Amino acid sequence: MTSSIKAVIFDWAGTMIDFGSVAPVLAMRQAFAAEGVAVTDAEIRAHMGRAKRDHVAQILGDARVQAAWTTSQGAASTDADIDRLHDALEPLMFAAAASCADLIDGAADLAHDLRARGVKIGSTTGYTRTMMQAILPRAADQGYALDAVVCAGETLEGRPSPLMVWKALVEMGVWPARACVKVDDAEVGMGEGREAGCWTVGIAASGNGVGLTPTDLAALAPAERSSRVARAQESLLAAGAHAVVETVADLPAVLAEIERRIAAGETPTRL
């Protein structure tokens, strides 16, 4: 092993695949539309990164969405409604995720480099195991395979709790958490990483905070692009990120800095 980092645990959409984290938005819009309720991208993205059942519940907790639901359904939402929406969401997410499973530039090269240096690669995700079925082989075909994958529902609590990260570390046989890195594009992912005791890095430009495809991002005027990315960076830092990069292609320099800080005796909680 040639790195002082023992493991890196990645998120999926907006971090390693699906530039702009598009798939969850498409699927969630469809699930709510089938119930006669229109939800906006902003209402969906406000709770991105959570386990999908929790994500549905958070959206329904929005006053405007709850009012629209009551108008459509004739009553306020219940736990049974949340369950029904989540059940309907699974096949929609499976299809949307399968169509948005291209690796973000730099992801495969980074994974190859980490493996070459003996660093374990894991993931945690708000997707269920069913939702991941089409993604995992597609990612492997593109050069991204993992040592552990922990999905929503496989721990008693999801993000921002640390339980999924801890489960991934246990499955990989890796410790201490202070020698590991969590990489995510959502604010709850920053909380997850910090609560787990890991170095925590945010992804701004390709993630949920900007929420644009590469084509749409490139079409922005330079000042608008900078402004949107800066807002995403600020949100991730405020949520606890030790560092923020634009995309996974920019991560090697940050990992090198974390290696230096580990060698200097720093930890994620004592800098």
Stockholm file with secondary structure:
# STOCKHOLM 1.0

chainA/1-271         MTSSIKAVIFDWAGTMIDFGSVAPVLAMRQAFAAEGVAVTDAEIRAHMGRAKRDHVAQILGDARVQAAWTTSQGAASTDADIDRLHDALEPLMFAAAASCADLIDGAADLAHDLRARGVKIGSTTGYTRTMMQAILPRAADQGYALDAVVCAGETLEGRPSPLMVWKALVEMGVWPARACVKVDDAEVGMGEGREAGCWTVGIAASGNGVGLTPTDLAALAPAERSSRVARAQESLLAAGAHAVVETVADLPAVLAEIERRIAAGETPTRL
#=GR chainA/1-271 SS CCCSCCEEEECSBTTTBSTTCCHHHHHHHHHHHTTTCCCCHHHHHTTTTSCHHHHHHHHHTSHHHHHHHHHHHSSCCCHHHHHHHHHHHHHHHHHHHHHTCCBCTTHHHHHHHHHHTTCEEEEECSSCHHHHTTHHHHHHHTTCCCSEEECTTSSSSCTTSSHHHHHHHHHHTCCCGGGEEEEESSHHHHHHHHHHTCEEEEECTTSTTTCCCHHHHHHSCHHHHHHHHHHHHHHHHHTTCSEEESSGGGHHHHHHHHHHHHHTTCBTTBC
#=GC SS_cons         CCCSCCEEEECSBTTTBSTTCCHHHHHHHHHHHTTTCCCCHHHHHTTTTSCHHHHHHHHHTSHHHHHHHHHHHSSCCCHHHHHHHHHHHHHHHHHHHHHTCCBCTTHHHHHHHHHHTTCEEEEECSSCHHHHTTHHHHHHHTTCCCSEEECTTSSSSCTTSSHHHHHHHHHHTCCCGGGEEEEESSHHHHHHHHHHTCEEEEECTTSTTTCCCHHHHHHSCHHHHHHHHHHHHHHHHHTTCSEEESSGGGHHHHHHHHHHHHHTTCBTTBC
//
